[in-house]
Amino acid sequence: MKPQKIMCGDNAMKWVLISVAMLVAVQSVASAQVPPDRAAGTVFKDCVDCPEMVVIPAGRFDMGAAPDEEQREALPDEFRNRSQPRHAVNVKSFSAGKFEVTRGQYRAFAAATGRGSDGCFVWRVAEFEKDPSKDWSNPGYAQEDTHPVACVSWDDASAYARWLSQKTGRDYRLLTEAEWEYAARAGTTTARFWGDDGNMSCGYANGADRATAAQVPGAGNWDIAKCDDRYGYTAPVGSYRANAFGLYDMLGNLWEWTQDCWNGNYSGAPMDGSAWAAGDCYLRAVRGGSWEDPPLGLRPAYRVGSPTVIRVYIRGFRVARTE
């Protein structure tokens, strides 16, 4: 039998210290590979140029506008029933983009995939017209890479989410309508997460206001909020106060695409927070309003539908991640 070498004294202590150091190093590497704590409110990124994400807690909320809210906002009849009937929805925990996807983030995607554009719809005098010279890099107004990306279709936004999924190995997608409204309300029951008064929007959202009237040609006769948010067009993401979930620009800046097929009201809508896969799937629901919209459009309950292939200069998106 081969005799075993016995360590003693300083040599033994040296080997103990080396072993401990190696163990700590291994544990540190392992810890770096473990996903961050997924407690509600946790902010994380899955890669250097990925969007920042916020963990949204599971919960139950009433989706849609209360009848008195619709009356108070003087909503036209053609829109009044779109957020009815109000109904309870249970939402599972998920992660949502802390901000709308920025032009800089979309630029990385376009460069990696060769995603192009065939033009963008912009407002011309009295109607929207398609301008072949406009796209996400030039929506018709000045932007920097910290601004939310505009002139993206539902197809573009979905392709971006798939690209993120391939890049990170995580399940990225668009928010469902129920998730979007739940995240926008952030536990509140008022018409907006800061309260009912749309004229208080300027500290919380970038909508049509005095800055818009002063900076946007022809906006002098628009219906605007009686305040000044400093930006006539888009603002850098995160320029205003976050809601209670830590999300920015859920209202205003740009309309946001959601996953759901379009339905004219909530009759038969899912009650579990999932995407509504039935209805007019050539149209998808968009939410939140934009820099061009009056207080009426800057409400969590307000919704419209749009063709999946259309790019508009007031429309962008944020991503979700299934936990």
N, C-alpha and C positions, 0 to 999 in steps of 0.2 A: 504494500500500500504506500502510495506516494505521500510523504509528509506534507501537511498544509502549512503555508506560511502564515504566521500570526503577526498582525500589526499591533504595535504598541507605542506609547509615548506620543511624540510630536507627529510622527508619520501617520498614526491612527487618526489623530485629530484632523490632519490635513485631508485624508481621504474622506472623512465624514463631511467636512466642509465642501469638498468638491462634489460629493454625492448630493448634498442638499442644494447646492447651486444648480446642478444639472436638473434636479427635480423641479425647482422653481422655474427654470427656463422652459422645461417641457410644459408645465402648467400654464405659463404665460402664453405660449403658442396656442395651447388648447383653448384658453380663455378668449384669445383674439378671434377664434373661429366660431365661438358660441354666439348666437344672435343676442343683441342687447335685450335687457329686461323689457318685456312687453306690457308693462303696467300702463294703464290709461294715462295719456299725457306724455309718454316717452317720445322723444324726438330722435330720429336716426336717419342715416343714409346708407344705402347698400353699395355705393361706389362713389368715387370722387366727384364725378359729374352727374350723379343721379339727383333727382329732386329730394329735398328734405321731406320726411314723412312724420306724421304724428299719429300715435295710437289712439283711436277713438273707442270709448267704452261701449259695451253693449247697453241697450236700453229700449224703452218703449215710449212712443210719442204719438201724438195725434197729427196725422198727415193731412195737409189741405188747409184752406182758409176758413175761419169761422164766418158764418153768414154776415155778421155785423161788420167784420173787417172788409168784406167785399163791398158792402154798402157804403161804408165810411170812405173807402178809397175811390168811390164813384167809378167803379170798373165797368167798362162797356159790356153790354149783354153778350156779345160774341165771346168774351173771355170769362164771364162770371161763373159758368158751370165747369170750367176746366179744372178747377181745384176742389171739386165736390164729387161725391159726398166725402166729408171729413171722416177719417177712419183711423183706428188704432193700428200701429205697426210695431212689430218687434224686430229690432235690428241687432245682429251679431256684431261683436267687436271686429274692427277692420282698421287699416291704416289709410289715411288720406294725405294728399300733398299739403304741406304747410302753406304753400303758395301755388298760384297758377303756374303751369310750365312756362318757363321764360324763353325768350328768343334765343339766348345763348345755349340753353339746354336743347332746344329744338335744332339749332344749328349743328350740334354734334351728331344728332340723329340723321339729319339730312346729308351731312358729309359722309357718314358711315354707310348709308343705305342708297344714296343717290336719289332720294325722294325729291320729286320735282313739283311743279305747279303749272296749271294752265290759265292762271288769272284769278282774280278775286272780285267779289261784288262790293262796290262802294256806292255811297249815296250821291246822286247827281240831280240837283235841283229839286225834283219831286218824286224820285223813285230810285231803287237800286239798279245799277247797271254793272255788267261784268267788264272789268278793265284787264286786258291781257298783260299789261305791264306791271300789275300789282301782284304781290305774293307775300309770304311770311316775312321776307327780308325787307320788303318795302310795301307796307299796307296802305300808303297814301298819307301818312303823317309820320313825324319824326319819332324814332324809338331808339333805345339802347338795348344791349343784351340783358339788362336787368328788368326790362319791361316784359309783360306777358306776351307770348307769341300769339299773333292774330292771323287771319286768313288761312285757317286750317279747317279742313272738313272733318266729319266724323270718321271717315276712312283714314285720314291722316293721323288723327288722335289715337285711333285703335292700333294703327301700325306702330306708332311710337310706344304704346304700352307693350305690344308684342316684342319690340326691340329691347325694351328694358328687361322684360322677362328672360329673353335669351341671354342678355348681357350679364344678368345677376343670378339667374337660376331661381328667381322668386316669381310669384304669380301677380304681375301687374295688370291692371285693367282700368276701365273708366268706372266712376262711381255709378251705382244704380240711382234711380230717381229718389227712392226712399232714403238711401244712405246720404244722398246729397242734401235733401231737406233736413234730415236729422242732424247732419253735421253743421248746416247753416244755422239752424235754430239753437244748437248748443244748449239745450235744456230750457229755452225760453218759450213762452206761449204768446208773446206780443207779435205785432205785425212784422217787426224787425228785431234782430237780436239786441239792439240798443234801446228799443221801445217802440211806440206807435208813430211818433212824429217823423215823417220823411224829411222835414226841413232841418233835422239834426244830423243828417247823413254825412256831412263833410268831415267829421272827425273819424268816421268809420268806413267810408266807402267812396269810391270815385264814380260819381254819376253826373248827370246833366245839372249844372248849377251856374253860378255867376261866372266862374272861370270858363266854362263851356261857351256861354253867351259872348264872352269877350274874345275868345280865341278861335272859335270855330265859325267859319263863314256861313251866314244864314241862320245861325242858332239864336239870334236875338229875339226871335218870336217863338222859340220853343217853350214848352212847359218845363220849368226848371225848379230845383230846390233853392230856397232863399238863403243860401250860404255860399262859401267859396272854398273848394277843396284844393285849389292851386293848380290843377291840371285840366286843360281843356280836352286832351286826348288821354291815352293811357298813362298811368303813373307807374314808377318802379314798384315791383311787387313788395308788399309789406310796408307801404307808405302810411297806412292808417292802422287803427287799433285792431287787435285780434279779437275774436269772440272767445267765449269761455272755454272752448276746446283748443284754443291756441291756433286757430286757422285764420288766415288773412285773405281779404278780398273775396270772400264768399258771395258778397253782394257788390256789384259794380266792377269797374275795370273792363272785363270782358265777359260776355255770356259763356257758359261752360257746357260742353257736350256731356250727356249722360249715356248710359248703356241702353236704356229702355226704348223699345218700339213705342211709337206715338199712339196714344189713345186720347180721345176728346174729353174724357172724364175718368173718374176712378171706379166706376162700376166694374166689379170683377178684378180689381187690382190685387196683386200679391200682398199678403199680410205679414210676410216674414222678412221683408227688406230685400228680397231678391229682385233681379231685373225682370221686367214684364216682357216676355218673349213673344207675346201675341199682340196683334193689332196691325197698324200700318208700319211695317219695318223698313220701308223706304225712307220714312221720316223717323227722326229720333228726337227725344226731348232735350231741350236746352234750358238752362236755369241761371238765375242770378242777376240778369241785367248787365248793362255796360256803361261806359263813360258817356254814352249818347242817350241814356234812358232817364226819364223823370222819376221822382219818388215812387210813383205807381209801380214801376217795373223792378224796383229794388226791394223785393220782398221774397222771403223763402218760399211762399206758396205760389208765386207767379211762375207760369210755365208756357212755353210755346214749342211747336214742333218744326223741324227743318229737314230737308233732304240730306241724306248722308254724304252726298258728293259735293255739296255746295260749300264754297269758301267765302266767308264774309268778313269784312274788316273790323267787325265788332265782336267776333266770336273766337274763343280760345278753349282751353280745357285744363283740368288738373287730373292727376291719376290717383288711383286707389291701389292698395295691396292687400290681398287676402292673407290673414294671419295664419 
